[in-house]
Amino acid sequence: DGGITQSPKYLFRKEGQNVTLSCEQNLNHDAMYWYRQDPGQGLRLIYYSQIVNDFQKGDIAEGYSVSREKKESFPLTVTSAQKNPTAFYLCASSIFGLIKNQPQHFGDGTRLSIL
Amino acid sequence: SQQGEEDPQALSIQEGENATMNCSYKTSINNLQWYRQNSGRGLVHLILIRSNEREKHSGRLRVTLDTSKKSSSLLITASRAADTASYFCATDGDSGAGSYQLTFGKGTKLSVIP
């Protein structure tokens, strides 16, 4: 079955610690995205990548970093510079092509909390 | 920036009734998409409607788009308890040549009572 796998499902961060959230897809999609969702809110874009070895900042990139070394993988690091990291993090992927904004496929999220 | 805004924020109906959710947006769009999110899960794509389309159907879902009013509606007919979820609209907003971003609203939380 093709899909997106996010791990871990729950993650706890200590003060001053960096943590990395994993996102893997086997849909052969070029584009991948990271969103943050706070309670009762919509999704806000953190970073996105349209192709391997390239990524762009979204609306709330400060305190986060990403890499895209492989087509299948787009890990997100929440750094100690992100002072309010408690949220639900969602990874998504889509076909990238001439037609913009194809439907996005989502993983089941990682819930990050502060210890 | 929040491009789409759903209305109402919450909706509670009896099983078998129809549910209508609305989405308003600010700038011109290429397409508008609706997604569903069950509690604690990721989003699932429901339907995409292009700016030159006025209505689209998929099973029990009917989506309309009025670009002159910058609004869209999602109708779920003959609702079931399993339709209980949050529903989000997403637009491509102020997309320039290099923009492939979607902007999501805050969602409508639908509760279908058995």
Chai-1 contact restraints between the chains, C-beta under 6 A:
chainA,res_idxA,chainB,res_idxB,connection_type,confidence,min_distance_angstrom,max_distance_angstrom,comment,restraint_id
A,Q41,B,K106,contact,1.0,0.0,6.0,A-B,restraint_1
A,G42,B,F104,contact,1.0,0.0,6.0,A-B,restraint_2
A,G42,B,G105,contact,1.0,0.0,6.0,A-B,restraint_3
A,G42,B,K106,contact,1.0,0.0,6.0,A-B,restraint_4
A,G42,B,G107,contact,1.0,0.0,6.0,A-B,restraint_5
A,L43,B,F104,contact,1.0,0.0,6.0,A-B,restraint_6
A,L45,B,Q101,contact,1.0,0.0,6.0,A-B,restraint_7
A,L90,B,G42,contact,1.0,0.0,6.0,A-B,restraint_8
A,K100,B,N30,contact,1.0,0.0,6.0,A-B,restraint_9
A,K100,B,Y100,contact,1.0,0.0,6.0,A-B,restraint_10
A,N101,B,N31,contact,1.0,0.0,6.0,A-B,restraint_11
A,N101,B,D92,contact,1.0,0.0,6.0,A-B,restraint_12
A,N101,B,L102,contact,1.0,0.0,6.0,A-B,restraint_13
A,P103,B,H45,contact,1.0,0.0,6.0,A-B,restraint_14
A,P103,B,L48,contact,1.0,0.0,6.0,A-B,restraint_15
A,F106,B,G42,contact,1.0,0.0,6.0,A-B,restraint_16
A,F106,B,L43,contact,1.0,0.0,6.0,A-B,restraint_17
A,G107,B,G42,contact,1.0,0.0,6.0,A-B,restraint_18
A,D108,B,R41,contact,1.0,0.0,6.0,A-B,restraint_19
A,D108,B,G42,contact,1.0,0.0,6.0,A-B,restraint_20
A,G109,B,G42,contact,1.0,0.0,6.0,A-B,restraint_21
